[in-house]
Structures are given as structure tokens and as C-alpha cells.
């Protein structure tokens, strides 16, 4: 199966470099390029990509706004954010908007290809370790969405689903969740899928952020 890839970055040298690096992968087809977020809707409609590599900082419509608008549409392609930072506020906003993860612009070509493949297969490109790093970063921020709103969203989960959601929020892998909650890994995967469906979220990172916003991690845990 060929993965159709759209690259959106305002720097032509970056676009050329990514095209050169990724174009050699047999299962990737670079179907189009864009220089600004305002071009994304038209490019997606024209080329029907499976994955969009999206720069954050662009002059007219930034990658954050473009990601939010794109992921709100039914049948939208997955988005991987291109950034020079590991966990700044803009990356967090992109993840909340439904981006499947992020890659640094200086990431090795093979790792970017692997990230695109994972996202196309429905997996986020953030490891549990990176999720924990993001949660640590979020915990240090003075402002966040209202806790009650996040808690209300989680209230619709069954008890076991809630336990799994909190474990995801702590950055645990499926195997670690299975060991901690005495489940099989396939059962954990089933619960994660149900949590995503019930909450209307795209990936585990969004679950982790919502759990954090609800005050269920670490010192914020109301229990």
C-alpha cells in the first residue's frame, strides 16, 4: 500500500530536503507541496493525502490553525507536525487539535519515514517516554482548560475505561498498563479504542492531555 504524503512548509529548502529524503521510500508517494496553511484545504481536496507533514510557523495561516481546521473535517488525513522544539506550547496546541504527533526537523530521514508509516497505520508517533515529557511540561503551565469540563467528558467512561485512560495519561505503554491493571495487552488495546471512540478523540496523546486537564495525574488527583 502506498502512503500519499503532503508536505506543507514555508521554507522551500526544507520542502526540497524532505522531498529528497522521503521520496526514496518505496511505499511513500509525495503527492503535493504547500508553502502556507491557507493552501491546505485546496491541496487536501486535490491530492487526497493520507498524511500531512505540517510546519508550525508559517506567515499567513500557521500550521496550528490549519491542523485545527483540517482535523475538524470528516475523513481528514492524519497530521504530523514539523517543529524545532520538543514540547513548546504550539506543539501541545497541535496535539490537542488532533495531530498524530510531531517530528523534529533535524530528525534522521529513516525516523521520519517510520513516523509517517506509523501514523498512516493509525498509531501516534509519540512514545510513552515523550508523552511523559509532555505531561511534565503541561504540569508546569499556569493556564489550562477548565477542570470541570474535562472531568465531565471523562465521566461517561466505565470504571475500567477510566483506569486505562488515567494510565495512558501517565504515559504508560499498553504492556505496562496490562501488567498494572492485570489485563492482557489485547484487552488494553480494546479499552483504549473504546476510550477514544467515547471521547471523540484521535489518539492517546489527546487522552493524556484530557486526563491531565481533569486533574487526575500526580498531585492534581482529587482523590
C-alpha positions as CSV (number, residue, x, y, z in Angstrom):
1,X,0.0,0.0,0.0
2,X,1.4,3.4,-1.0
3,X,1.1,6.2,1.6
4,X,0.2,9.5,0.0
5,X,2.1,12.4,1.6
6,X,1.5,16.1,1.5
7,X,4.4,18.4,2.7
8,X,3.5,21.9,4.0
9,X,6.4,24.2,4.9
10,X,7.1,27.9,4.0
11,X,10.8,27.2,3.5
12,X,11.4,25.9,0.0
13,X,14.7,24.4,1.1
14,X,13.0,22.3,3.8
15,X,10.4,21.1,1.4
16,X,13.1,20.2,-1.1
17,X,15.1,18.4,1.6
18,X,12.1,16.4,2.8
19,X,11.1,15.5,-0.8
20,X,14.6,14.3,-1.4
21,X,14.8,12.3,1.8
22,X,11.3,10.8,1.7
23,X,11.0,10.3,-2.0
24,X,13.2,7.3,-1.9
25,X,10.9,5.2,0.2
26,X,9.1,2.7,-2.0
27,X,5.9,2.9,0.0
28,X,5.7,6.7,0.1
29,X,4.4,9.0,-2.6
30,X,4.8,12.7,-2.2
31,X,1.6,13.9,-3.9
32,X,2.0,17.7,-3.3
33,X,3.6,20.6,-1.5
34,X,2.3,23.7,0.1
35,X,4.0,26.9,1.4
36,X,1.3,28.1,3.8
37,X,-1.6,26.8,5.9
38,X,-4.1,28.6,3.8
39,X,-3.3,26.3,0.9
40,X,-4.1,23.1,2.9
41,X,-7.8,22.7,2.3
42,X,-7.4,23.0,-1.5
43,X,-4.3,20.8,-1.6
44,X,-6.0,18.1,0.5
45,X,-9.1,18.2,-1.7
46,X,-6.9,18.0,-4.8
47,X,-4.4,15.3,-3.8
48,X,-6.3,13.3,-1.1
49,X,-3.2,12.6,1.0
50,X,-3.1,10.0,3.8
51,X,-0.7,12.1,5.9
52,X,0.2,15.7,6.0
53,X,3.6,16.9,7.3
54,X,2.8,20.3,8.6
55,X,5.2,23.1,9.6
56,X,4.0,25.1,12.6
57,X,5.4,28.6,11.9
58,X,4.1,29.9,8.5
59,X,3.4,33.6,7.6
60,X,-0.3,33.8,6.8
61,X,-2.1,30.7,8.2
62,X,0.1,28.9,10.7
63,X,0.2,25.1,10.9
64,X,-1.8,25.1,14.2
65,X,-4.8,26.8,12.7
66,X,-4.5,24.7,9.6
67,X,-4.4,21.5,11.7
68,X,-7.4,22.5,13.8
69,X,-9.5,23.3,10.7
70,X,-8.3,20.1,8.8
71,X,-8.9,17.7,11.7
72,X,-12.4,19.1,12.3
73,X,-13.4,17.8,8.9
74,X,-14.7,14.2,8.4
75,X,-12.3,11.8,6.7
76,X,-9.4,14.2,7.3
77,X,-5.8,12.9,6.7
78,X,-3.5,12.4,9.7
79,X,-1.2,15.3,10.6
80,X,2.3,15.1,11.8
81,X,3.7,18.5,13.0
82,X,7.2,19.6,11.9
83,X,8.9,21.6,14.6
84,X,12.3,22.6,16.1
85,X,11.0,22.2,19.7
86,X,10.3,19.1,21.8
87,X,7.4,20.4,23.9
88,X,6.5,24.0,23.4
89,X,3.0,25.4,23.7
90,X,2.5,25.3,19.9
91,X,3.2,21.6,19.8
92,X,0.7,21.0,22.6
93,X,-1.9,23.0,20.8
94,X,-1.4,21.0,17.7
95,X,-1.7,17.7,19.6
96,X,-4.9,18.9,21.3
97,X,-6.2,19.7,17.8
98,X,-5.8,16.2,16.7
99,X,-2.2,16.0,15.2
100,X,-1.0,12.4,15.5
101,X,2.4,13.6,16.8
102,X,5.4,15.6,15.9
103,X,8.9,15.1,14.5
104,X,11.8,17.5,14.8
105,X,13.1,19.0,11.6
106,X,16.6,17.5,12.2
107,X,15.2,14.0,12.7
108,X,17.0,11.3,10.7
109,X,15.3,10.6,7.4
110,X,14.7,6.9,8.3
111,X,12.9,8.0,11.5
112,X,10.7,10.5,9.6
113,X,9.7,7.7,7.2
114,X,9.0,5.4,10.1
115,X,6.8,8.1,11.7
116,X,4.8,8.6,8.6
117,X,4.3,4.9,8.3
118,X,3.1,4.6,11.9
119,X,0.7,7.5,11.6
120,X,-0.7,6.0,8.3
121,X,-1.3,2.8,10.2
122,X,-3.2,4.6,12.9
123,X,-0.6,4.8,15.6
124,X,0.6,8.1,17.2
125,X,4.3,9.0,16.8
126,X,4.9,9.8,20.4
127,X,6.4,7.1,22.6
128,X,5.3,6.8,26.2
129,X,8.5,8.5,27.2
130,X,7.7,11.5,25.1
131,X,4.2,11.5,26.4
132,X,5.6,11.7,29.9
133,X,7.8,14.6,28.9
134,X,4.8,16.4,27.5
135,X,2.8,15.8,30.7
136,X,5.7,17.2,32.8
137,X,5.7,20.3,30.5
138,X,2.0,20.8,30.8
139,X,2.1,20.4,34.5
140,X,4.3,23.5,34.7
141,X,1.9,25.7,32.8
142,X,-0.2,28.2,34.7
143,X,-3.2,28.0,32.5
144,X,-5.2,25.1,31.1
145,X,-8.8,24.3,30.1
146,X,-11.4,24.2,32.9
147,X,-11.0,21.1,35.1
148,X,-14.7,20.5,35.4
149,X,-15.3,20.4,31.6
150,X,-12.5,17.8,31.2
151,X,-13.9,15.8,34.2
152,X,-17.4,15.8,32.7
153,X,-16.1,14.3,29.5
154,X,-14.4,11.5,31.4
155,X,-17.5,10.8,33.5
156,X,-19.0,9.0,30.6
157,X,-16.4,6.2,30.7
158,X,-16.9,2.9,32.5
159,X,-14.7,2.4,35.6
160,X,-12.2,0.2,33.8
161,X,-12.0,2.5,30.8
162,X,-11.3,5.4,33.2
163,X,-8.5,3.4,34.8
164,X,-7.0,2.8,31.4
165,X,-7.4,6.5,30.4
166,X,-5.5,7.6,33.5
167,X,-2.8,5.1,32.8
168,X,-2.5,6.4,29.3
169,X,-2.2,9.9,30.8
170,X,0.7,8.7,32.9
171,X,2.5,7.8,29.7
172,X,2.3,4.0,30.2
173,X,2.6,1.7,27.3
174,X,0.0,-1.0,26.6
175,X,2.2,-3.6,28.1
176,X,2.8,-1.6,31.3
177,X,-1.0,-0.9,31.6
178,X,-1.7,-4.6,31.2
179,X,0.8,-5.5,34.0
180,X,-0.5,-2.8,36.3
181,X,-4.2,-3.5,35.8
182,X,-3.9,-7.3,35.4
183,X,-5.2,-7.3,31.8
184,X,-4.0,-8.8,28.6
185,X,-2.5,-6.5,26.1
186,X,-5.3,-7.1,23.6
187,X,-7.8,-6.2,26.3
188,X,-5.9,-2.9,27.0
189,X,-6.0,-2.1,23.3
190,X,-9.8,-2.7,23.2
191,X,-10.3,-0.4,26.2
192,X,-8.1,2.3,24.6
193,X,-10.1,2.1,21.4
194,X,-13.3,2.4,23.3
195,X,-12.0,5.4,25.3
196,X,-11.0,7.1,22.0
197,X,-14.4,6.4,20.5
198,X,-16.4,7.6,23.5
199,X,-14.4,10.8,24.0
200,X,-14.3,11.6,20.3
201,X,-10.5,11.8,20.3
202,X,-7.9,10.8,17.7
203,X,-5.0,9.4,19.7
204,X,-3.5,8.6,23.0
205,X,-1.9,12.0,23.4
206,X,-5.2,13.7,23.4
207,X,-6.4,11.2,26.1
208,X,-3.4,12.0,28.2
209,X,-3.9,15.8,27.9
210,X,-7.6,15.4,28.8
211,X,-6.8,13.3,31.8
212,X,-4.3,15.9,32.9
213,X,-6.8,18.7,32.4
214,X,-9.3,16.8,34.6
215,X,-6.7,16.8,37.4
216,X,-6.2,13.1,37.6
217,X,-2.4,12.9,37.4
218,X,0.0,13.1,40.3
219,X,-0.6,15.9,42.8
220,X,-3.6,17.0,40.9
221,X,-5.5,13.8,41.6
222,X,-8.6,14.9,43.6
223,X,-8.8,11.5,45.3
